[in-house]
């Protein structure tokens, strides 16, 4: 296997797992984790102040982060029958990107 082909295979597989990798990175970095928790609290308080339902706050924040990951790396969601089980405990599932 040529080096370029191998590198492309690795990067494609990484792209598929990048959302989980970013959330694992947040989870393992104390400063980012504190900022993440502060963000969840801030968004929840803002929703509550505006009389909105706060039950989906975590999902809404995580979805927005996932969209920013896709935008930053110029990736898009892949059609999939099942969503992979993440390694990060911050998310319940994630869409694979390519």
C-alpha positions in Angstrom: 0.0 0.0 0.0 1.4 3.4 -1.0 2.0 5.9 1.8 -0.4 8.4 0.3 -3.2 5.8 0.2 -2.5 4.7 3.7 -2.5 8.3 4.9 -5.8 9.0 3.1 -7.4 5.9 4.7 -6.3 7.0 8.2 -7.6 10.5 7.6 -10.9 9.2 6.3 -11.4 7.0 9.4 -10.4 9.9 11.6 -12.9 12.2 9.9 -15.6 9.6 10.7 -14.7 9.8 14.4 -13.7 13.5 14.7 -16.8 14.6 16.6 -16.2 12.0 19.2 -12.5 12.9 19.3 -13.2 16.6 19.9 -15.6 15.7 22.7 -13.0 13.4 24.3 -10.5 16.3 24.0 -12.9 18.6 25.8 -13.6 16.0 28.5 -9.9 15.3 29.1 -8.9 19.0 29.3 -9.8 20.5 32.6 -10.0 24.1 31.4 -12.1 23.2 28.3 -14.3 21.0 30.4 -15.0 23.9 32.8 -15.8 26.2 29.9 -18.1 23.6 28.5 -20.0 23.2 31.7 -20.2 27.0 32.1 -21.5 27.2 28.5 -24.2 24.6 29.3 -25.2 26.5 32.4 -25.2 29.8 30.5 -27.4 28.5 27.6 -29.8 26.9 30.1 -30.2 30.1 32.1 -30.7 32.1 28.9 -33.4 29.7 27.7 -35.1 29.7 31.1 -35.0 33.5 31.2 -36.7 33.6 27.8 -39.3 31.1 29.0 -38.0 28.3 26.7 -37.8 24.6 27.6 -34.3 23.8 29.0 -34.6 20.0 28.7 -32.8 19.9 25.4 -30.0 22.3 26.3 -27.2 19.7 26.4 -28.3 18.2 23.1 -28.6 21.7 21.5 -25.1 22.8 22.7 -23.6 19.5 21.6 -25.3 19.7 18.2 -24.0 23.2 17.7 -20.5 22.2 18.6 -20.7 19.2 16.1 -21.9 21.6 13.4 -18.9 23.9 14.1 -16.6 20.9 13.8 -18.1 20.0 10.4 -17.9 23.6 9.2 -14.3 24.1 10.5 -13.0 20.9 8.7 -15.3 21.3 5.7 -17.0 18.0 6.3 -20.5 16.8 6.0 -22.6 14.1 7.7 -22.6 10.6 6.2 -25.8 8.7 5.8 -25.7 5.9 8.3 -28.1 3.2 9.5 -26.7 3.2 13.1 -24.8 5.9 14.9 -21.6 4.8 16.5 -21.3 4.5 20.3 -18.9 7.4 21.4 -16.0 7.1 23.7 -16.8 10.5 25.2 -19.3 10.5 28.0 -20.4 14.0 27.0 -22.4 12.7 24.0 -24.8 9.8 23.5 -24.2 9.4 19.8 -22.7 11.3 16.9 -23.0 11.6 13.1 -20.0 10.4 11.2 -18.4 13.0 8.9 -16.5 12.9 5.7 
